[in-house]
Amino acid sequence: MTRRQGADQLLLLAVTVSLIAAATSQDNGEKAAQLKSQVSGTLSDAQPFQAASTRVDASASQGLLASSTPGRPTVGGTVQRGILRLGLSSSSRDGYLFVPSSYDPAKGAPMIVALHGSGKGGLDALGVLYDQANSAGIIVLAPDSCGTTWDRLQGANGVFGPDIAFIGAAMTETFALYNVDPARLAIQGFSDGATYALALGMLNTRLFKKIMANSPGGVIDGCSMQGSLPIFMSAGLQDDIFPINVAGNPTACYLRTLGYSVTYIQFTGKHEVPPQIATDTVQFFLGTFSSTGSFPAGICTA
């Protein structure tokens, strides 16, 4: 496993520190390859949303998603299901939407925006939660970052912009085509994706009702604010990319000081999302996780 050279600026316990993020993070290559073979096409009505996917305005520069709100779809036609390319970009960086076979256009479906780790792509993010989402009937939007990682995490000079515009357009596209329940919309990520998901979740509370962060590196400087959103966090006790005593524990404690309801699960493992943690993540999202509210004792006293 290689490491990206450079430092991401992260805010932990109100102190800016530097951490080296993962260049390859969890190796979901095999799962992503399996899912790639299942891609059934491209969303058929992507063209009206392509311009917005590259429009970086003042709001995008602040991390604010210019997305419509979910509800009943505004575009008719045949309902596409399965794993579909977004069709927002002609480059190799685009993203995917997973629509389970159980999707019923007459009912609002739960949806997760899933963000991948550094050096990865949307299929890797989808691979983390695919089995659980498929079983539970959850729509998963898994965009690609425009660069090797998310814009704000591209070193000390990283700024919000291209990825915010793209994610916002992808969400608007999805809401136009599918009936998404606004009360069951969450953002999730792994590694760099988890760090970015925490920022977007806190900055866009009009959209997201929960945040799930698997092995985040911290809270991005300038993106922390008081809030009450339920947050699920997981971290491996043997994490060799974001050591738990430097990243996971301080992040969970800091989020608590901001007023968030944090459920934090430590597990035996490295920088990864084991199947049980993926199941816990989805159960937390659905409100069926039996250990909601769990938090390791004593980690915030140092």
C-alpha positions as CSV (number, residue, x, y, z in Angstrom):
1,M,0.0,0.0,0.0
2,T,1.5,3.3,-1.0
3,R,1.0,6.7,0.6
4,R,0.3,10.0,-1.1
5,Q,3.2,12.5,-0.7
6,G,2.1,15.8,0.9
7,A,-0.3,16.7,3.6
8,D,-4.0,17.2,4.0
9,Q,-5.0,20.0,6.3
10,L,-7.3,18.6,8.9
11,L,-8.9,20.1,12.0
12,L,-8.7,17.8,15.1
13,L,-9.7,19.1,18.5
14,A,-9.5,22.7,17.1
15,V,-5.8,22.2,16.1
16,T,-4.7,22.0,12.5
17,V,-2.4,19.0,12.0
18,S,-0.9,17.3,9.0
19,L,-1.6,13.7,8.1
20,I,-0.5,11.6,5.2
21,A,-3.5,10.2,3.4
22,A,-3.8,6.9,1.6
23,A,-3.1,6.8,-2.1
24,T,-4.8,3.5,-2.5
25,S,-6.7,3.2,0.8
26,Q,-8.8,0.0,1.0
27,D,-8.2,-2.3,-1.9
28,N,-11.6,-2.8,-3.4
29,G,-10.2,-3.6,-6.8
30,E,-11.7,-7.1,-7.0
31,K,-15.1,-6.0,-5.9
32,A,-15.0,-3.0,-8.2
33,A,-14.0,-5.2,-11.1
34,Q,-17.0,-7.4,-10.3
35,L,-19.3,-4.4,-10.3
36,K,-17.8,-3.0,-13.5
37,S,-19.0,-6.2,-15.3
38,Q,-22.5,-5.5,-14.0
39,V,-22.7,-1.9,-15.3
40,S,-25.8,-2.0,-17.5
41,G,-25.6,1.3,-19.3
42,T,-25.7,5.1,-18.8
43,L,-28.5,7.2,-17.4
44,S,-30.5,8.2,-20.4
45,D,-31.4,11.8,-19.5
46,A,-27.9,13.1,-18.4
47,Q,-27.5,15.8,-21.0
48,P,-29.6,18.5,-19.2
49,F,-27.4,18.2,-16.1
50,Q,-23.9,18.2,-17.8
51,A,-23.4,22.0,-17.8
52,A,-24.1,22.3,-14.0
53,S,-21.6,19.5,-13.3
54,T,-18.7,21.9,-14.2
55,R,-20.2,25.2,-13.0
56,V,-18.1,26.4,-10.0
57,D,-19.9,29.3,-8.5
58,A,-19.5,31.1,-5.1
59,S,-21.6,28.6,-3.3
60,A,-19.6,25.7,-4.7
61,S,-16.4,27.4,-3.5
62,Q,-17.9,27.3,0.0
63,G,-18.7,23.6,-0.2
64,L,-22.4,24.2,-0.7
65,L,-24.1,21.7,-3.0
66,A,-26.3,23.3,-5.6
67,S,-28.6,20.4,-5.7
68,S,-32.4,20.3,-5.9
69,T,-34.2,18.6,-3.1
70,P,-35.4,15.1,-3.4
71,G,-39.0,14.1,-4.1
72,R,-41.0,12.8,-6.9
73,P,-39.1,12.6,-10.2
74,T,-39.6,15.3,-12.8
75,V,-38.4,13.3,-15.8
76,G,-40.6,10.5,-17.1
77,G,-39.8,7.5,-19.2
78,T,-38.6,4.0,-18.6
79,V,-37.1,3.4,-15.2
80,Q,-33.6,2.2,-15.3
81,R,-32.3,-0.1,-12.6
82,G,-29.0,-1.7,-11.8
83,I,-25.6,-0.1,-11.9
84,L,-25.5,2.9,-14.3
85,R,-22.9,5.4,-15.4
86,L,-24.0,9.0,-14.6
87,G,-23.1,10.3,-18.1
88,L,-22.2,13.7,-16.8
89,S,-18.6,13.7,-18.0
90,S,-17.0,12.4,-21.2
91,S,-13.8,11.8,-19.4
92,S,-12.9,8.6,-17.5
93,R,-13.9,10.4,-14.3
94,D,-17.7,10.3,-14.0
95,G,-19.4,8.1,-11.5
96,Y,-22.2,5.6,-11.0
97,L,-25.7,5.2,-9.7
98,F,-27.0,2.0,-8.3
99,V,-30.7,1.5,-8.4
100,P,-31.9,-1.8,-6.8
101,S,-34.3,-4.1,-8.6
102,S,-36.8,-3.5,-5.7
103,Y,-37.0,0.2,-6.5
104,D,-40.7,1.3,-6.7
105,P,-41.3,4.7,-8.4
106,A,-44.5,5.1,-6.3
107,K,-42.5,5.1,-3.1
108,G,-39.7,7.3,-1.8
109,A,-36.5,5.3,-1.7
110,P,-33.6,5.7,0.8
111,M,-30.4,7.0,-0.8
112,I,-26.8,7.2,0.2
113,V,-24.1,9.4,-1.5
114,A,-21.0,7.3,-1.2
115,L,-17.5,8.8,-1.5
116,H,-14.4,6.8,-2.4
117,G,-10.9,7.0,-0.9
118,S,-7.9,8.7,-2.6
119,G,-6.7,7.1,-5.8
120,K,-10.0,5.3,-6.2
121,G,-13.3,5.8,-8.0
122,G,-17.1,5.5,-7.7
123,L,-17.2,1.7,-8.2
124,D,-14.8,1.3,-5.2
125,A,-17.2,3.4,-3.1
126,L,-20.1,1.4,-4.3
127,G,-18.3,-1.8,-3.5
128,V,-18.1,-0.9,0.2
129,L,-21.9,-0.9,0.7
130,Y,-23.2,-2.7,-2.4
131,D,-24.3,-6.0,-0.8
132,Q,-26.0,-4.3,2.1
133,A,-27.6,-1.6,-0.1
134,N,-28.9,-4.2,-2.6
135,S,-30.5,-6.2,0.2
136,A,-32.1,-3.2,1.8
137,G,-33.3,-1.5,-1.4
138,I,-31.1,1.6,-1.1
139,I,-30.2,3.8,-4.0
140,V,-26.4,4.6,-3.9
141,L,-24.9,7.5,-5.8
142,A,-21.1,7.0,-6.1
143,P,-19.5,9.9,-8.0
144,D,-15.8,9.9,-9.0
145,S,-13.7,12.8,-7.7
146,C,-12.5,15.0,-10.5
147,G,-8.8,14.4,-9.4
148,T,-7.1,11.7,-7.6
149,T,-8.8,12.7,-4.4
150,W,-11.5,15.2,-3.5
151,D,-10.8,18.9,-4.3
152,R,-10.5,20.3,-0.8
153,L,-8.1,17.5,0.2
154,Q,-5.6,18.1,-2.6
155,G,-2.8,19.4,-0.3
156,A,-2.5,22.6,1.6
157,N,-3.9,24.7,-1.3
158,G,-6.9,22.5,-1.9
159,V,-10.2,24.3,-2.3
160,F,-13.8,23.4,-2.8
161,G,-15.0,23.7,-6.3
162,P,-15.1,21.1,-9.1
163,D,-16.2,18.2,-6.9
164,I,-18.9,20.2,-5.2
165,A,-20.3,21.2,-8.6
166,F,-20.2,17.7,-9.9
167,I,-21.8,16.0,-6.8
168,G,-24.5,18.7,-6.8
169,A,-25.3,18.0,-10.5
170,A,-25.3,14.3,-9.9
171,M,-27.7,14.6,-7.0
172,T,-30.0,16.8,-9.1
173,E,-29.9,14.3,-12.0
174,T,-30.8,11.5,-9.6
175,F,-33.7,13.4,-8.0
176,A,-35.1,14.2,-11.4
177,L,-35.2,10.6,-12.4
178,Y,-35.9,8.7,-9.2
179,N,-38.3,9.1,-6.2
180,V,-36.0,9.7,-3.2
181,D,-37.3,10.1,0.3
182,P,-35.8,13.4,1.6
183,A,-36.0,12.1,5.2
184,R,-33.7,9.1,4.3
185,L,-30.8,10.8,2.5
186,A,-27.3,10.4,3.9
187,I,-23.7,10.9,2.9
188,Q,-21.0,8.2,3.5
189,G,-17.4,7.8,2.7
190,F,-14.3,5.8,3.4
191,S,-10.8,7.3,4.1
192,D,-10.5,10.6,2.2
193,G,-14.1,10.1,1.2
194,A,-15.0,9.9,4.9
195,T,-13.2,13.1,5.6
196,Y,-14.9,14.8,2.7
197,A,-18.3,13.3,3.7
198,L,-18.0,14.8,7.2
199,A,-17.4,18.3,5.7
200,L,-20.2,18.0,3.1
201,G,-22.6,16.6,5.7
202,M,-22.0,19.4,8.1
203,L,-22.1,22.1,5.4
204,N,-25.3,20.8,3.7
205,T,-27.7,19.9,6.5
206,R,-30.7,21.0,4.3
207,L,-30.0,17.8,2.3
208,F,-28.4,15.2,4.5
209,K,-30.0,13.7,7.5
210,K,-27.1,11.5,8.6
211,I,-23.4,11.2,8.1
212,M,-21.5,7.9,8.0
213,A,-17.7,8.2,8.1
214,N,-15.6,5.0,7.8
215,S,-12.0,5.6,8.8
216,P,-11.8,9.4,8.3
217,G,-8.6,11.4,8.6
218,G,-10.2,14.2,10.5
219,V,-12.4,17.3,10.1
220,I,-11.3,19.7,7.4
221,D,-10.1,23.1,8.7
222,G,-12.9,25.6,8.3
223,C,-15.7,23.1,7.8
224,S,-16.6,22.4,11.4
225,M,-19.8,23.9,12.8
226,Q,-22.2,23.3,15.6
227,G,-24.8,20.7,14.7
228,S,-26.9,17.8,15.8
229,L,-26.9,15.4,12.9
230,P,-26.5,11.8,13.8
231,I,-23.0,10.6,12.8
232,F,-21.7,7.1,12.5
233,M,-17.9,6.6,12.7
234,S,-15.7,3.5,12.5
235,A,-12.0,3.1,12.8
236,G,-9.6,0.2,12.9
237,L,-7.5,-0.3,16.0
238,Q,-4.5,-1.2,13.8
239,D,-5.1,1.4,11.1
240,D,-1.7,2.1,9.5
241,I,-2.9,5.0,7.3
242,F,-4.8,7.1,9.8
243,P,-3.7,5.8,13.2
244,I,-6.6,5.6,15.5
245,N,-5.1,7.7,18.3
246,V,-4.2,10.5,15.8
247,A,-7.3,10.4,13.6
248,G,-10.3,8.3,14.6
249,N,-10.4,9.0,18.3
250,P,-9.7,12.7,18.2
251,T,-12.1,13.2,15.3
252,A,-15.0,11.4,17.2
253,C,-14.3,13.4,20.3
254,Y,-14.1,16.7,18.5
255,L,-17.4,16.1,16.7
256,R,-19.0,15.4,20.1
257,T,-17.8,18.8,21.3
258,L,-19.6,20.4,18.4
259,G,-22.9,18.9,19.6
260,Y,-23.2,16.0,17.1
261,S,-24.7,12.7,18.2
262,V,-21.8,10.4,17.4
263,T,-21.9,6.6,17.3
264,Y,-18.3,5.4,17.2
265,I,-17.3,1.8,16.6
266,Q,-13.7,0.7,16.9
267,F,-12.8,-2.7,15.3
268,T,-9.9,-5.1,15.1
269,G,-8.4,-4.3,11.7
270,K,-6.5,-1.8,9.6
271,H,-7.6,0.9,7.1
272,E,-10.7,-0.9,5.8
273,V,-14.4,-1.4,6.0
274,P,-14.9,-5.0,7.0
275,P,-18.3,-6.6,6.0
276,Q,-19.7,-6.3,9.6
277,I,-18.8,-2.6,9.7
278,A,-20.4,-2.1,6.3
279,T,-23.5,-3.8,7.7
280,D,-23.4,-1.6,10.9
281,T,-23.1,1.5,8.7
282,V,-26.2,0.6,6.7
283,Q,-28.1,-0.4,9.7
284,F,-27.3,2.9,11.4
285,F,-28.5,4.7,8.3
286,L,-31.8,2.7,8.3
287,G,-32.3,3.2,12.1
288,T,-32.0,-0.5,12.9
289,F,-28.4,-0.5,14.4
290,S,-28.8,-1.9,17.9
291,S,-25.6,-0.1,19.2
292,T,-26.6,3.4,18.1
293,G,-25.0,5.8,20.6
294,S,-22.1,3.6,21.4
295,F,-18.9,5.4,22.2
296,P,-15.6,4.0,23.6
297,A,-15.1,5.1,27.2
298,G,-12.1,7.2,28.2
299,I,-10.9,8.2,24.7
300,C,-11.7,11.9,25.2
301,T,-10.1,12.5,28.5
302,A,-6.5,12.9,27.4
